[in-house]
């Protein structure tokens, strides 16, 4: 019984020490994901909802025939 209690104490101490850092890491990843979504305009900004800006156009599929320098003459 004493060994089981010792294991529980060690797990409790590990949870107290690691809990805040794991929560902070999870929070930072969520904030990074939100910033990336705003940067790529995958979410509506508040001023877009109010009618200040039109939604960005979405590209569908791959556009063949266009390179980095535009259309190539044949």
N, C-alpha and C positions, 0 to 999 in steps of 0.2 A: 504494500500500500504506500509506503514511503517513497518508493521509486516512481510510482505513478504521480504522486503529488509533486515530486521534483520535476518531472517532465512537464506537468501543467504549469509550474512556475516559470520554467525556461520558455515555454511557448507564450505565456502571458507577457513576459519581459520583451521577447522578440516582437510581439505584436505592438507593444507600446512604443518600441524604438523604431520599427519599420513602418508603422501605420501612417504617420504624418508625411513621411517622404514618399510613400506610394501614392497617397492622396494628392500630394503636390505634383507628382509626375503625371497622374491621370488628368489633373486640372490643366496643366500646361499643354498636354496633347489636345485636349478639347479646345482650348483657346487657339492653338495653332491651326486646328482644323477649321475653326470659324473664320480666322483671318485669311486662310487660303481660299475658303469659299467666297468671301467678299472680294478678294483680289481677282478671282476668275469670274465674278458676277454670277455665281450660281444661286445667289439668294437675292431677294428684293430688299433694297435699302429703304429706310423710312421715307425719304423724299421721293422715291420712285412710286411708292404706294399712294402718296398724296398727289401724284400727277406731275411732279416736277421734271421727271426724265422718262423717256420712253424705255421700255425694256431692251436690253442688248439683243441684236440678232443672233440666232443660234445657227450654227453650221451643221448641216446634215450630210453625212457621208464624206467620202474622199473626193477631192476635186482633181481629176486627172488632167494632165497636160500643162499644169502650172508648176514651174520650178521656183527657185528663189529669185530668179531674174524675170519672172513673168512668162508669157507665152513665147515659145521658140518658133522662129520662122523656118519653114521647110523649103 
